[in-house]
Amino acid sequence: MLNYILKKSTGIFLITIVLLLFGIYTVLRLPVMMYPQTRRPQVQIDLRHSGISAVDFQEQYAGQIESRLLSIKNVGLIETTYSTDSSRINLTFDWNIKSDDARVSVENTMITINSSLPSEIRDSYSVRFRDGENAGYLVIGITSASMQSEELYQILKNNIESKLNQLQDLDEIGFYNTQRLIVDVSLDQKKMLSYGITIIDVNNALQSGFLPQPLGSLNTSTGRLSLRLERNGRGLRDLPRIEVKKVGDSSITLDDIATLNIEYTLPSRVFLVDEKPAVQLTATPVEGGNINYMTKEIVAIMEEARVSGIIPSDSEFSLYLDPAKYISKSIKNVIQAALIGGLLAIIIVFLILGEWKNTFLIAASLPVTIILNFILMDLFNVSINLISLGGLALAVGMIVDSTIVVMENIHRHRTDSGNINAPLKQIIVESVAQVRSPVIASTLTSVLVFLPISFTAPLTNAILGDQARTVVFCLLVSLVVSLTIVPLTSYHLFRFHVNKRKKIGTIQIHIEAVINIIIKIYNKSLKWILDKKIRAFSFLILAFTALAISVLMVLPQIPKEIISTPTSDRVVLFFRNSTISDTEELMIDILPEMNSKIEELLGDRLVNKYTNLSGRFNQTFLDLRSSDDTEDVITLLQREFISKGDWYYSIIPWDPAALPLPKSYDFQMSIYGSDPGKKVELLVAIQELLEKEELYSWVFTRPSSSAIEQLNMTPREESINRLSPWSESSLISLIRRVLTGTSSITLNDGINDVNVSADYPKEDLDSREKIEDFLIPYKQSFIPLKHFFNFSTSKGVSQIYSQNGEPAYQIYGSAGFRISDAERVEIQNKTESYLKEVLTLPDGYSYSFDNPRMEMDKSIKSLFFALLISIILIYILLAFQFNSLWVPIIILVTIPLGFIGVIISLRVFNSTLNLNSLLGTILLGGIVVNNAIMMIDFYKETRDDYIDYKTALISTATIRFKPILITTLTTIFGMLPIAIGLGEGSNILQPLGIAVSGGLIVSTFLTIYAIPSIIVLTHSSKSKNQNSGKGVNF
């Protein structure tokens, strides 16, 4: 094969160039995104039911809503939180469902559900992707010195928003003004009573006075026509004069019975930077969308609007939140880590081999392999993202391994004094043939290491799949390059040079002298160990004892997580109050005190802060002095801001470059029983116990532990029946309107659309007595509401939480950042023992301690399963390679020895046991196997050249020491930037780099002694031929 390639070198070079050009073209067309899909599609439904409590809504409507949602195909989990006035349903779909298909199926189902809901809550829902609390979104502040914000807002709304909505990666976009027009229609009950008017009359007047009224249908010769009354030209200025009721010859207008107040106030959503609001543009990408491209396109459209004069030329755009900046920085840092790793690997090769042509060939194989790899990425739909780029960074140190082995063997034979007169083509062909088999075997073992990732848990496959595929593509391409293009290029590069050792420089002389000293030390120490079997046996016993100590004593001290989060110097504090949704109230009454607490807690660690107020879900972003302060700051904030009663808080690092993952906690407990109120009381009691003991830094309940006071009304049927035309149903409709106001209508003031509704002043309905004494017109008089109903009070729950239709009452705890698994288990055991001792439940009630990290445990276990599959596949491959059942066992025995270095390095460098560090462990197994293959294959091929098997073993081990040293060092230095965590974003892969680098140092040292030791122990001295025996058949 190689002879044919050397004969057809022109054609091979031409094909290579074409493929490289196609690879470059492929790079430019590959999609670029932050991450592949790393979580199951999630769709969120928000329901608004003003005036209806959580219990009432759940009892009346939950059955029909949840049963129909449960009938949607491929829904794995439905989580419902019913609250007073509003409810939220989160649907999590299976992994194989596309996000858009999931959303469409939910929207179609909600159309059916909506038609069966009562008119007062019909159409009061929204369906959207569930972004999660750390979803990346863009916020731009827009200001102009020459134009009022109101006018600027209108121009942006009318001229720019439609263009932005056409962007492919955009899900939602909105402009928010610094002020909004509100119309407050405050009803005067005394005046209404004097005219015998109720809020029902006001509602009907607003509906009929401004909205089109259907009148019926008309059958004509051309078809059927719908007849309707249009109210053309009526707007906000006509509101005071709208007729509510006719009394004799007089028309009672809205102005006669209400006070109208029209003014500008804060909008429903305000973004504050240094307490200064601006016109705000907020954009959210579609699920899996490219937020980087979305941001660039939005900024380009805004710039074009400024240049073309649509908006003033002095308009300024301030990117308050710019995820694209973080994403670009993270991707740049990962690429930088790969380039630095590749450069370090090449420097190591040059320093050890001491010849620039050899180094050039090995260095050239890097870009060639990576460029050709992009063709396979495009073929298998792998995008350019942080995970796939991490695979490239990971593969850099491994790509050159095959080329190093080939070039080192060519270099050794070419400079060997016995080959000075041999033809170069013959030297290259024989050199490649000598190492072809072990190179193929070692590359395939590395490929087989990554292949079982496809059989892991869905979350593991989603996170590591692109990384594993990218590494496999690089390894397969590097194998082809090392056995074809590299020998071909070396032939043309060296064919005009004499085959002899060249003079080397001073640096290379010293490096070679150091390497020779290391080789001599290795040779002597190996001779000493192999001289007696007891020494070889003792070495193996010590090695496996160290392994046992590492696994049993050190491993439990390492913290667990799914995957590392990017380092960030920002923290976000989410907060909401179930009773306060007015942004002005939040900004004036709540925010100053909260900011004061934050500034007092953080001191000079706080650089800047800005807040996004939207009423129900608010965020304060904190810029910190350094990312080193993040963990301490979060701990301080979690202790100060505790979810309790009406308040909910969540404090997390904020980084748009963070991988969206399922949340996990350190403690989870469920309560079971019949009465919801009693279960909430038990949750409150347990929360107080845990907070008192300070076992966890953050404890919260689901549903909310707050209780609400309920005012119950019981109809007095005899009184109602005597006071016709009032009936129970008409009274209930009236009370509902009294409490919620009239239905909203949309009017225009000539510039803006504004929603208008009428209601009573808050002070008219702020106590039980006032609602009981609320007067209702009857004939020429009026009657208090308590004449129709008996009133009583009771307590009820503020929220109801369910999973797949079953109510759930749970309490969660978080012990802090990156605690070890042993510490977490210790705290959990203390918690369980403490609660069992002090907690006494009423009859009929029970509890269970749940596993809050089921998803993480499942993912980690699946990787261990993948490791087992890898070992089996590698064993089968090696059995074919060596035609033996025992040789693969000798090789595979060395795999666990690498775990020593992994465990110790993770512990020493305070890293975590996660999917990436476990992937590094699996990868390490492949590298260890490759070193063993090189040693055993060379021993197998050359043992007959020596007088006995020990001499052959020591000599071949010594000869293969240098290429093993080179490949080990190139892999370690190639991984070094990742292990250091160079730049933001790179620390996602840091545990992997630490695991491989630390594990490789220890495993290489152990392997070069363990393999010869095992061969000596399995060799039978009874054999007549010292090169054979009853042990392993080589």
N, C-alpha and C positions, 0 to 999 in steps of 0.2 A: 504493500500500500504506500509506504513512505517513498520507495523507489519510484513509483509511478508519479507521486506528487512532485518529487525532485525533477523528473523528466518534463512534466507539464507545468513548470513554475510560472511561466508567463500567464497562462490561463487561470491558475490558482490565485495569483496576485490580483488579476483583473476582477475575478469573482469576489474576492475579499474587499476590494475598493467599492464595488457596487453595493455590497451588503452594508459596508460602513456608511455610505451615503444614504442608503435607505434607512439605516438605524438613526442617523441624524435627523432625517425627515420625520421619523416616527416620534422622536423625542418632542418635536415641536407640536405634534398633533395629539399627544397623550393628554387626557384631562388632568388638571392640577386641582387638588383639593386638600383640605386639612387632614382628614382621616377617611378611610373607608367606612362603610356602615358598621358601627360597633355596638349598636343596640337595636333591639327589636322596634319596629314601627309603633309609635304611640300617638293616639289621637285623643284630644281633650274636648269635652262638651261642657259648656257653661250654661246653666239654666237660671233664669231670673224669675222669682215668684214672690214679688213684693207683698209683705203682709202675711205670708204663710210660713209657719214655723217648720223646723226640721222634722219634728215628729209627725205633724199633720201632712206635710208633703210626702214623707216616706210612706205613711199609711195609705194615703189616697192614690198616689201615682207611681210609687216605686215598682209595684208589680208589673204594670203594663210597660213601663220604660225598660226595666232591667231584663224582663223576659224576652223582649224583642231584640235588645242589644246582645243578649246571650245567644240568640239564634244566628248572629252573624258568623260566617265561617272563618276559621283560622284565628279566632280571638283566644288568646291564652289566659288573660287576666282582665277582669273588670273591677276597678276600684271606684267606689262611689262615696262621696262625702256630702251628706245633706246638712245644710245650715239654714238658719232663719234668713229669709229673703232671697237666698241663692243656693245653688248646689253645683257640684262639679263631678264629672264622671271621666275617668281615665281608662282608656282601652289599650291594652298591650297585645299586639298581634304576633303571630309566629315569625320566625326569622326569614322564611322564604317568601314573605309577602312584601310587595313593593309599597312604599310609603303612600304614593298617590292612590293606589288601589284601596288601601286601608281607609284613607280619608273619604274617598267616594262612597265606599260601602256604608260608612257611618252616616254620611250626609243623606244618602238615600233612605236609610232606616229612620233617621230623625224626621224626615218629611212625613213618613207614615205615622210615627208617634205623635208628631205635632198636630196632625188633623184630629186626633182623638182627645187632645187636651182642651180644657175649658177656655173660653174666649179671653178671659182676663190674663192668662199666662201663655196663650198661643203665640207663636213666633218670637217668644222671648228667650231665644237660645242662640248660641254660636258654636261652630265646630272649627277646630284648628289643630295643627300639629302641636303636640306637647313639647315645648322647647326645653323644659327643665330649668333649674335655677342657674345653671352655668352656661346656658346657650349663648353663643356669640351673636351680637347684633351691633349695628352701627348707629351712632348718634352724632349728628352734626348740628352745631349752633350757627345760625345765619343772622347777621346784623348788617345794617347800613346806616351811615351817619346822615345821609341825605334823604332818607325815606322813613316814614313812620312804620313801626312794626306791623300795624294792622294792614296797611296798604301792601307792604312787602309780603305778608302772609297770603293775602288774596291773589297776588300775582303768582306766587309759587304754587298755590292750590289750583288755580285755574289753568296755568300754562305749563307747569313742570311735572305735576303729579302723574298725568296721563302718560307722559313719556317714560317716567320711571317704572310705572306699572307693567311696561312691556318687556322689562329685563327678564331674562330666562331664569336666573338663579334667585329671583326675588319672590318671597312668599307674601309679606305684608309690608306696606310702607304708609307712613302718615306724617303730615305736617301739623305741628301744634303751636298755636299762637301764644304770645305772652299774656294775652287777656282774652276773655270771651264775653259775649253779650248774653246777659241773663234777663229773663222777664219773670218777675215774681208777682203772681196774682194771689193776693192774700184776701180770703173771703171774710166778710164781716157777718157773723152769725146773727147778731141783733137785727141788722138791716134785712137779712134774708128772711128771718122769722116774721118781720113786719109785713113782708110781701107774700108770705107763705111759700117761699122758695127753698128748695133743698139743693144739695150738691149734685143730685141726679139731674135736676133741671139745668144746672150750669154745664154739666158734661154733655147733655144732649144739645144744648145751644152751641157749644164750641164745635161739636162734630158736624151739626147741620149747617152752621153758619160759615164754615171755612172749607169743609171737605166735600168732594162730589157726592151727590146723593143718588143712589139707584132708584129709578121710578118704576121699572118693569121692562117689558119687551113688546115689540110691535112686529106683527107679521105683515110683510109686504109681498108684492109679486116677485121681487128679486131675492127675497130671503128674510131672515129674522133679524131685527135690529134691537139692540139694548138701548133703553132710554134712560138718561141720567141728567141730573141738574148740576151744571158747572158753576163754581163761584169764582169767575175770572176777576183778576185785578184786586182781590182782597189780600191785605197784608197786615203787618204788625200795627200800622196806624189805625186800622179799623177795629182793633181788638176792644178798646173801651166802649165802642158804640154798638157792639153786638147785642142783639135783643135776646134776653133770657126768658122773659115771660110777659104776657099781656095782661094787665090788670085794668079792666074797664077800657077806657080809651087811651090809657097810658102804656107806653112801652117801658119796661124795666130793663135797663141795659146793664152790662157787666160793671160799668163805672159806678152805677148806683149801689151795688152791693159788695164791691171789692176795692181794695187799694192796689193799684198797679205801679210797680217800681221797675223801671228799665235802666240797667246800668252795666258797666263792664267790670268784670272781676277776674280772678285767676281761673285758667282753664282746668279741665279735669285732670290734665297731665302736665306737670311742670318739671323742667330740668334746671337745676340750680348749680351754678359754679361760682363760688365765692359770693353766694346769695344774690347773683345777678341772672335773671332769666333772659332767654333769647328765643327767637323763632326756632323751633326744634324740628329736625327731620330724623325720624327713627325708621330703620329698615331691618327686617329680619329675613334671613335666607330660608329657602325651602329646605326640607329635611335632606341632608346629604349634599346641599348646594355648595357652590364655590364662593364663599364669602369674600375671598380675596378679589376675584373678578367682579363680584357685585359692587364692592366698594369702589374699585377703579372706574367702573361704568357710571356709577352715581356721581362721583366727583367730576368725571369728564362732562356729563350732561349739565351739571351746575356751572362748570367753567364756561361751557358753550353758551349758556343762558346769559352769563355776565358779559362775555365778549360780544354777543349779538345784540345786547342792549335790552333784553327782556327784563332783566333786573339791573339795578344801578351798578355802575362800574366800580363804585367803592364798597360793594358788598364783600363781606369777609365770611369765610367758612372756617369754623373751628371744630375740628374733629375731636369731640370730647371722649367718645369711645370709638376706637378704631381697631377692631379685631384684625384687620388686614396687616396692620403694623406688626402685631405679635406673631401672626402666622408667617409672614415673610421673614421675620427675624428667626423664628424657630426653624423653618426650612433652610434658610441660609446657614444657620449654625450646624445643622445636621450635615449639609453638604460640605461645609468647612471642616467638620470633624472627619468626614470621609477622605477629603483631599489631604489633610494633615496626616491621617493614618497611613494613606498610600505613600506619601512622601517619606515618612519615617521608615516604612517597610523597605522602600527602595534604597534609602541611605544605609540601612543595615545590610542589605544585599551587596551594595558596592563596597562597604568597609570589609566584609568578610571575604568576598570573592576577589576583590582587588583589581578588577578589570572593567573598564567602562563599557566595552561592547557587550559583555555578558549582562551587565546592569541595564544597559539600554534595551536589550531584548526582553528582559524580565519586566522592566518598567513599561515598555510599549504594549505588553500583553494586558495591562490594566485598562487603559482606555478602549482598546479593541474589544475586550470582553464586555465592558460596561455598555458600550454603544450597541453591540450585537444583542445584548441582553434586553434592550428596549424593544426590539422586534418581538421577542417572546412575550414581553409584558403586554404589548398591544394585542398580540394574538390571543392571549388568555384574559383580556379585559382587566388588567391590573393598572390602576391609575398611579400618577405620581403624587404621593402623599407622605406624611411623616413616617408612617409605618413602612411603606415600601422603600423609601429613602434610607430608613434605618437598616433595612435588609442590605442595601448597597454598602452602607458604612460598615456593617457587620462582615460583609463578604470581602471587603478590600484586602484584609490580611490573609484570606484564604484563597483568593483568586490566583495569586502568584505561586501558591505552594506547588502545583503541578509543574509550572514552568521552571521553578527553582530546581526541583528534582531532576527534570530533563536537562536543563542547562548545566547544572553542577556535574552531572554524569558526562555530558559532552565535554565540558571543560577539563574534567579529570582525565578522560581518555585522550583528549587532544594534546594535553601537556605532559602526558606520560612518556617517559623516555623510550619505551618500547614501541610507541606508535608514531615516531617522528617521520618515518618514511611511508606510512600508510596513507592511502587516498582519503581525503577529507569526507567524501560522500560515504565511504565504507565506515569511517569512525562514527559519523552521525547516525547512520542507520543502525549500527551495532549498539551504540550508546542508548538510542531510543528504544530499541528492542529489549535491552536489558532491564529497563525500568517501566516499559509500557504496561505490563501486567499489574504490578503493584500500584502504579499511578491510576489506572482504571479502577482497580479495586478500592483504593483509598478514596477516590472521588465519589464512587457509587455509595460507599458507606456513609459519607457525609450527606449525600442526596437522600439515602434511606432514613437518615436521622430526621429530616424535615418532612418526609412523606406522610408519616402518621398524624401530622397536625390536622389533616382533613378529617380524622376520626375522633377529634377531641370534642369537648362540649361546645355548643354553638357560640358562646361568648368567647371562648379561647380561640376558636377558629376565626371568628370575626376580627379579633384583635391581632392575632399573629399570622393569619392566613396570607396576607399580602407580603409580609416580611419573609415567611417561609418560602413562598413561591419565588420571590425575587432572588433569594439565596440559591435556590435550586437551579434557576435559570442561569445565574452567574457561574455556578460550579460546572454545569454541563457545557456551557460555552467555553469556559476556561480549559476544560478537558480537551475539547476539539482543538482549540488554539494551541495548547501546549504540545500536542502530538502531531500537528500539521504545520501551522503557520510559523511557529517558533523554530522548529528544525529547518524548515525551508529558508527562513530569513537568516538563520545562523550560517547555513551553507553559503549563501551569497555574501555574507558579511566577512567570513573567514577564509574563503577559498583562495584568496591571493596572498594569504599569510602563511609562513612556515609554522608547522605544528611543534612549537616548543614553548617552554615556560618563559614568559616575558619578565623583564626586570620590573620590579614593583617599587612604589614609592615608600618613603619613610613611615608614613602612617600605616600603610598596609603591612609593612614589615613588623611593626610593633603589634598590630592587631593579630597578624598570623602567629606571632610568637606567643601572644596571650592564649590564642585558641589552641596552639600546640601544647601549651602547659596544661590547659584544661583537659585536653584529650589524654595527655599522659596521666594526669591525676585520675581521670575516669578509667583508663586502662588498668592502672595499678589497683584501684579500689575494686574494680570488677573482678580482677584476678583473685584478690583476697577473699571476696565474698563467695566466688564460685569454687575456690580451692577445696572447701569442705561443705558437704550438704547441710550440716547443722547451721552453718553461717547463712546459707541461702534460705533455709527454713526460718531461722531467727529473723532475718530481714523481712520476710513476708508476714510473719507473726506480728512484728512491730508495726508494719504498715497497716495491717487490718485492725490492729488494736487502736491505732490512731484514728482510723475510720469509725470504729465503734464509739469512741469517746466523742468525736465530732458530732455524730448523728444523735447520740443519746443526751449529751450535755450542752453542746453549743447550739445546735439547730433550734431547740425550743426557745432560745433567747433572741432569735431573729424575728422582727415584726413581719406580719403578713399583710399583703394588699393585692388587689387585682393587678394594678399596674401603677407605676410612679406617675405623680402629677407633675407638670412642668413647674419649675421654680418661678415664683411670681412675687413682685413687690406690691401687689394690690390685694386688698381684702374687700369683700362686699358684705354688707349687713342688710339682709332682707327683713322687713318688718311690716306687720299689718295689725289692725285692730278691728275686731268683728263689729264694733259699734260706731267706728269713726271712718268715714270714707270721703269726707270733704277735704280737698287739697288745701284750701285756705286755712281750715282749722288745724290740719296737720302742720302746715308751715309756721303758723303763728303760735299755736299752743304746745305742740309736741316737739317739733324739730329743734328749737333752741336748747331745751333741756337735754335732749339726746346728744346734740353736738357738744354741749358743755361736758357731759359725762365722758364722751369719747376723747376730747382734748385732754381732760384731766387724767384719764387712764393711760393714754399713749404718750403724752408729753412730746419730746423732740423726735420721737420715732414717726410721728405723723407729719407728712410733707404737705398734703393737699387732700381735700375731700369735696365731693359733689354728690348731689342727691337727685334722684328721679322719683317724683311723687306722682302716683296715679290713683291714690285713694285706697283701693283694696290690696294692692301689692306694691310696696315701695322699697327703694334700694338706696343705700348710702355707700358710695365707693370711696375707699380710703387708699391714697397713695402713700406708701411707706418709704422710710429712709433707705431700707435695704431689704432684699428678700430673706436675709438672715433673721429679720425681726418677725416674719410672717407667723410662724408657729406660736411664738409667745403672745403676739397681738391677738390671735384668734382665741387662744386660751383665756386671756383676760376678758375679751368681749363676751365669750360664752358664759363666763361666770357672772358677768354683770347683766346681760340681757337674756333672761330665761323665759321660755314660752310658758305662760301661765295665764289662766283666766281668758280674757278677751285678747291677749297679746300673743302673737306668734313671731319668733325670731329664728333666723338661720344665718350663721356666720361661716363663710367658706372662703378659701383663696379664690381670687377671680383672675382667670386667664383664658382668653378666647382660644388659646392653643391647647387647653386641657382636653383630654379625651373624654367624651361623654360616656359615663359608665353608671351602672346601677349603684345606688347608695348602699352602704353597709354600715351597721352599727356594732357596738360591743356587747349590747345586752338587749334582749327582747323577751317580753312576757305577755301572755294572753289571759284574759279573765272570762269565765263562762258563768252564765246564770240566766234567769228569766227576766228580771226587771232592768231595763236600760239605765234608769236613774241610779239604781243601787250599784250597778257595775261602774258607772262614772264616779260615784263616791269612793269606790274601792281604788280606782285608778288614782284619784286625788290623794288618798291616804298613802298609797305605795310611793307616789311621786314625792310626797313630803318626807317619807322615811328615807328614801334614797338621797334626797338633797341634804337632809340632816346629817347623814353619815358621810357625805362627800365622797362617795365611792366613784361617782361619775361626774365629769365636768359639765355635762349637759344631759338633762332628762326631760323628755316630753311625752305626751300621750296622744293617742289617736283612737277615737275622736278627741276633740278639745275637752279638757276637764271642766270647763266653765259650765255653770248651770244658769238657767234663765227663770225668771218669775213669770208665771202664766196667769193671766186673768181670764177665768172661765165664765161664760155666759150661758145660763139655762133659760129657755123660753118659758114665759108665763102664758100658757095657751089661752086661758080664760080671758085675760086682759087683751091679748092680741085679737081674739075672735070678736070682742065687743067693739073694737076700734077700726072698723072697716073705713076706708079701703086698705088700710095697712094689713099686711100679712107677714108671716115669718120670713118668707123668701124676699119680699120687698124690703123688709127691715134689714136683713143680712146684706143685701145689695147696697143699701144706703150706708150701713156701718163700714163696709169695705171701702166705699168711696170716701167716707169721712176720714178714714185712716190713711188711705193711699193717695187721695186726690183724684182729679179727673184724668182721663186718658190724654196722653200727650199728643199735640198736633204740631206741625212744622209751619212756621210763618217766616216771611222774608221782610227785612227792614229796608230793602233796596240794595243792600250789599251782602248781608249775611243771612243764612238760614238759622233760625233759632227755635228750639223746642219750647212749647208753652203748655203749662198745665196749671190748674187752680187748686189750691188747698187751703186748709185753715192754718192760722198761725200756730206755731209749736206750743206757745203758752196756753192755748185753748184746750190742749189735749195732753198735758204733761203729768196727769195724775189719775188715779183710779176714780176719785171723786168727780173729776171733771167729765170723764167719759160716762159715768153713771148719771150725772146731771145734764148730760148733753140733750138739748131740747129739740123736739121734732114737731113740725107744724101739723096741727090737726084742726080742720075746719077753720074757725076764726081764732083759735088758741094754739097752745103748744103743750107737749107732754114730755117729761124727761124719759130718757132711755131706760132707766131702772124700773119704770112702770111696766115695761114689756119683758124685762129679763131680770133674773136673779144673778148676782155676781159673787164669785168666790175666787180665791187664789190658790195656786199650787206651784210646785217647782218642776221644771222639766229640763231635759238635756238640750244644749245649744247645738250639738252636732250628732249625726249618726253616720258611722263609717261601716262600709260593707265590702266584702271581696267575693266576687262572683255570686252576688245576691244574698250572701250570708253575713249577718251583722258581726263585726269584729271589734273587740275592745283590747287595745294593746298599749304597752308602755315601752319606750326605747331609751337606751342610755349610750352615751359616747364617752370613752375614758380619756380621749385626747389623741394627739398625733403620734403615729408610728410607735405605739407600744408593742412590745414583743408578744408573741403568741402565748408564751408562758405567763407573762404579766396579765394579759387579758383573761386567760383561764383562771388565774389566781383571783383576780378581782371578781370574776363571775362566780366562782365557787364561794367566795366570801359573801357575795350578794345573796346567792341562793340560800346559804346556811342562815344568814341573818334574817331573811324574809320568812323562812320556815319556822324560825324561832319566835318572831314577834308578830307574825301575821295570823290573825284568826278570822276565818271567813264564815258568814252565816250559812245555815243549812241550805243546800241546793246550789251553792256557788263553789267554783273550783278555779284553779289556775294551772298554767303550764309554762315552763321555761323553754322558749323556742330557740332555734339556731338562727341568729341574725345574719350569718355569713354563709348561708347555704349555697348561693351563687358562686362565691369565691371558692369555697371548699370543693364544689363540683368541678370548677374550672381547673384548680390545682390537681385534683385527683385525676382528671382526664389527661393532664400532661404526664403524670406518672404512668398512666396506661399507654400513652403514646411512646414513652421511653421503653416500656416493655415490648411493644410492637416493633420498635426500632431495633432492639437487641435481637429479637427473633429473626427479623429480615436480614440483619447484618450476619447473623450466624449462618443462615442459608446461603448468603452470598459467599462467605468465607469458606464454607464447606465445598462449594463449587470451585472456588479459587485454588484451594490447597488439596482438594480431593481427599478430605479427611474430616472425621467427626471430632477429633481431639484438638487439633490445631486451633479451630475457632474458639473452643472453650478457653485455651490458654490466652488467646488474645482478649476475649471478653472479660476475663477475670480482672484485667487492668482497669476496666471502666469505673468500677466503684472507687478506685483509688483517687480518681480525679475529684470526687465529692469532698475529700478532705480540704483541698485548696479552695473549693467553692464556698464551703461553710465557713471556714476561717476568714477568708477575705471579705465575705458579706458581713460578718460580725465585726471585724476590725475596722472596716470603713463605714460602719453604721448604716448599711444598706438594708434592703428588704427582700423577703422571699415573695416573689410575685411571678407573673406569667413570663416576663422577660428573663428574670434570673433563672427560672426553671428551663426556659428555652436555651439559655446559655449553658446550663448543665447538660442538656441533651446534646447540644452542639459539641461540647467538650468531649463527651463520650465518643463522638465520631472522630475527633482529632486524635484522641488517645489511641483509638483503634488504628488510625492511619500510621502513626509512628510504629506501632507493633507490627503492622503488615510490612512496612519497609524493612524492619530488622529481620523478621522471620523469613520473608521471601528471599532476601539477599543471602541469609544463612543457608537456606534450602538450595539455592543455586550454586553456591561456592564451597559447600562443606567438604566435597570430595577433594578439594585442592589442599587440604590440611591433614596433618598426621592423626589428629584425633578430634572428637567433637567439641571439646572444651576450647582447644586452640582455635578451631573454626568459629566457635561462638564468640570468643573474645575478640578475634580479629574482625569479623564481620560487624560486630556491634561497634567497634572502634571506627571502622570505615564509615558506617552509616551515622555516626555521631554528628559529624559536621552538617550534612543536609538536614538532619533532625533539628540541630541547633538553629540553623538558618530559618527553617519553616516555623519553628516555635517562636523565635524572636520577631520574625515578620508579622506573625499573627498577633503576638502580644503588643508590639508597637502599632500595628494597624488598629488594634482595639483601644489603645491608650487614650486617644481623645474622647472616646465614648465612656471609658471607665472614669476619666476625670470629670465628665459631664461638662464639656467645653461649651459654654454659651447656653442661653435659654432654649428649651426644647430638647436639647441633647440629653438632659437628665432622665427623660422617659426611658432611654436605652441604657442608662448608667448601670443598673443592676446586672444587665446582661454583660456589659463590658467588664465589670468587676468579677463576675462569675467566671467568664472565660479566661481573663488575664490571670487572676489569682489561681484558678484551678489548673490552668495550663502549666504554670511554673512548678507547682507541686506534682502534678500528674506526669509531666515529662521526666522530672527527676526520678520519680518512683518507677515509671515504665521502663526506662533504660537499664534499671537493675532488676525489676520484677520479672520481665520476660526471660532474660537469661537464667534467673534463679529458678523459675518454674520449669524451664527446659531441663536444667540440671537435675531437679528433683524428680522429673518424670522419666528421665533416661535410665535404662537398666544397665548396670555394670556387668551383668552376666553374659551380655552379647559378645560373640567372638569378635565382631567388627566394632571397633570403638566409635565408628561413625553411625552405628545403628543400635537398636535395642528394642526391648519389649515394651518400652514406654510409648511415647508419641511417635507415630510413623511419619517421618518427613520425606 
